[in-house]
Each structure stands twice: as structure tokens, then as C-alpha cells.
Amino acid sequence: MDLFKKCFDFTRADEVKALGVYPYFRPIEANEGPIVQIEGKKVIMAGSNNYLGLTSHPRVIEAAIKAIEKYGTGCSGSRYLTGTLDLHIELEERLAKFFGAEAVLLFSTGYQTAQGIIPTLAGRNEYVISDKDNHACIVAGTLMSKGAMGNLARYKHNDMDDLQRVIEKIPKDAPKLIVSDGVFSTGGEIVNLPRLVEIAKRNNARIMIDDAHSVGVIGKGGRGTASEFNLENEVDLTMGTFSKTFASLGGFVAGAERVINFIKHFSPALIFSASPTPSSVAAALAALEILEEEPERVTNLIDNANYMRKGLKGKGFHIIDGRTAIVPVIVGNDEIAFKMWKLLYDGGVFVNVFISPGVPEGRQMMRTSYMATHEKEQLDEIIHIFEQAGKQVGLI
Ligand SMILES: Cc1ncc(COP(=O)(O)O)c(C=O)c1O
């Protein structure tokens, strides 16, 4: 049997393309934040994670350009060897201050951060306990962990009773790491951190929270999940990404200096991969400064998302309610999902489509997400186009 047989047999994407409703890999030709250009046409972006709208902010752009002029376009080496710039250290120190953490370490992407931390910390006879809806990078890191084969434990999504049940099965004195998204990337729900902390404390477990969708969104001045619940001293490791609120590319982890120092010296994802580019680091640094100076951006973002929750619910859509920047609109099957996406796109709105098996059957959704910089008229237009499309596919 040929290894590539499965590749030749995979035709689902071509079939969807032939119907003209394929929503993925659409090239964006120009990006102004809430408005992007695709196939020569301006559409409202309602699916980006550019939460504070900073990818086109003049100060962020200027910082990236200046960094290229000073340091060049790439670092050509890992942090461990020739790839550490003073700029990396500056961003680490500034982030540590922002989170009130002892230390921060940068990675080249958010994905690499989780994948790089979990197997470095959890080895043989050590347990990683993970929410079933955690992001793929946490799953990848957990599967790579030496403890994973026999010692991987998963609990039902954000179900703290189930976490309690799972953790009770693990030897009480065994080293454990509980890992959860702070804000879940698909549904936008916030982890039940107070109960998670309580369970971790009673069971000798450390806690890692992935705040990719939380920083700049929840917590005091956008400081993320631990800050949201006043539990800054209880979360051992907070990781995040620069690809969303920070308008750039890269990842980071914040925690105790001794732990960060260990990850720094033992994580293959850090040691054997080139460091984030000068322009990426400088852009993230400028975005962090803007977040610190203009916390009202966080308020605008949540006001916009709340406006959309109310507006879409008011039209009769089934949404997953919440208080983050993510507003999932449930459509319930793949066919309606593709049709709905195409109607929205033709109407001038770009959203993300999640189909099965990426989400369970019945949970197929238009995952919409908002920016601090969306104008009210744009939000009203999104609601209007949703209403027309929803009526056409029989959803409302
Ligand atoms: C929860 C979560 N963690 C990590 C990542 C990965 O971040 P990055 O885009 O920096 O690789 C994402 C991005 O989709 C995410 O949603």
C-alpha cells in the first residue's frame, strides 16, 4: 500500500471548492483591521484575533520597521546561541512587569510555547491533566510528554467535578500539571479558575493557563485570566501568544524565575528553533505599550462583542453566550455552515467556519470575533447580513 494513498483519496475539499463555498485559505490582499480586501472586494472582517486592532497601528508598524533597520530581517539562530537580541530581553522584562511575574521567556510561536513547555516539565511518572477542549498545541505538548502514554488525563470541558474525579484517580503525591485555556479558543468561555485552583491546591498540582485569547481581553487592563479572578498568585505558569492582541507573531510564558530558567535550558522547542524576528518582537513591544497606555481599548473590544451578542441573539440566532471577544453562532451542520459562510461572504462579511470533526456534530459554527476598532455601523452591517443569510438558510 502506498503511503500517499490517503492523500489521493482525500477529495472533500475539492468537492466543497467545486460548489463554490470553500471558505479556507482565502488570500487577503489588503488589511486595514476591521476591513480587508479579498478577491478585489472590501469585506468586514468578523473573524480575526486582532483583538485591539493594532496590526495596522502606525506606532506598531513604525516599531517593526525601525527594528528591521537596526537588526535586519531575522535572527538566524536560536535564543540559546546567536539568536538573543537585547530586544528579546526587553520584551521579556516588560511582560514580566505587566503580569507581575518573576520572569518571562519568549518562544517563536504560541503553538511552540505549549508544545515546548509541557514535555519539558512533565516526564515519566508525572501527570498532565488537560481540559478536553484545550487548544491543539496543548494536546501536542501533552502527547510529547514522556508521562503521556500512561499518565495523560483529560477531563470534560470546563467541568470541575470531572477534573476532581480524574485527579482523584492519580496518586496523591505524584507530580501533576493541570493545563487549561484561559479563554477557550472555539467557544470563547472562560475557565472556572477559582474551582480549578481549589482542586489543584488540594491535590498537589501545578497550574498552567494558556491566555492566548485572554490577554488584552479580560482581567485588569487586559492582564488575562488570573487577573480576572484576582488569582495572580495561584497560577504557576501563564502562556500566551503575540499573534492576537499583540498584533505580531511569537509566544511567551510567565512564571517563577527558577521554573522559567529550567524551561530555558531544557525545552527543545526553544533551543532548536530560531528566535522571533526583530520586527515581530518590536511590534509586540509597541502593542504592549499601547495596551498599557490605552486600557480603554479593552473596554471598547468587550462593548463591541457584547453589542454583537445582543444583536445576533435579538435576531434569533443560537450563540454561545459569554463575555470575551469570541461570539460563536451555532448553525448545526456542515452543509448549512458552508452555505451560510458563502452568503455572509457574498454579503460582505468574513467569518471563520468550524465544521465537524473540528467541532462535535451539531456544534458546527460561524466563529465570529471582534476588534476594539470595529465601528458601530460595521457591527450593524454584520448583524444585517447575518439576518439575511440566516433567513435564507432557514436558521432563523
Ligand atoms: C488557545 C491558543 N493557544 C495557542 C495558540 C497558538 O498561537 P500561535 O498563533 O502564536 O501559534 C492559539 C492560536 O490559535 C490558541 O488559540
Ligand as a Chemical Component Dictionary entry (heavy atoms), coordinates in Angstrom:
data_LIG
# 
_chem_comp.id                   LIG 
_chem_comp.type                 NON-POLYMER 
_chem_comp.pdbx_formal_charge   0 
_chem_comp.three_letter_code    LIG 
# 
loop_
_chem_comp_atom.comp_id 
_chem_comp_atom.atom_id 
_chem_comp_atom.alt_atom_id 
_chem_comp_atom.type_symbol 
_chem_comp_atom.charge 
_chem_comp_atom.model_Cartn_x 
_chem_comp_atom.model_Cartn_y 
_chem_comp_atom.model_Cartn_z 
_chem_comp_atom.pdbx_ordinal 
LIG C1 C1 C 0 -5.520 28.871 22.883 1  
LIG C2 C2 C 0 -4.419 29.014 21.874 2  
LIG N1 N1 N 0 -3.165 28.722 22.235 3  
LIG C3 C3 C 0 -2.145 28.845 21.377 4  
LIG C4 C4 C 0 -2.333 29.266 20.089 5  
LIG C5 C5 C 0 -1.175 29.312 19.144 6  
LIG O1 O1 O 0 -0.688 30.584 18.999 7  
LIG P1 P1 P 0 0.230  30.984 17.760 8  
LIG O2 O2 O 0 -0.669 31.507 16.695 9  
LIG O3 O3 O 0 1.124  32.027 18.315 10 
LIG O4 O4 O 0 0.987  29.775 17.349 11 
LIG C6 C6 C 0 -3.610 29.634 19.675 12 
LIG C7 C7 C 0 -3.821 30.161 18.310 13 
LIG O5 O5 O 0 -4.687 29.765 17.582 14 
LIG C8 C8 C 0 -4.687 29.487 20.578 15 
LIG O6 O6 O 0 -5.930 29.768 20.202 16 
# 
loop_
_chem_comp_bond.comp_id 
_chem_comp_bond.atom_id_1 
_chem_comp_bond.atom_id_2 
_chem_comp_bond.value_order 
_chem_comp_bond.pdbx_ordinal 
LIG C1 C2 SING 1  
LIG C2 N1 SING 2  
LIG C2 C8 DOUB 3  
LIG N1 C3 DOUB 4  
LIG C3 C4 SING 5  
LIG C4 C5 SING 6  
LIG C4 C6 DOUB 7  
LIG C5 O1 SING 8  
LIG O1 P1 SING 9  
LIG P1 O2 DOUB 10 
LIG P1 O3 SING 11 
LIG P1 O4 SING 12 
LIG C6 C7 SING 13 
LIG C6 C8 SING 14 
LIG C7 O5 DOUB 15 
LIG C8 O6 SING 16 
# 
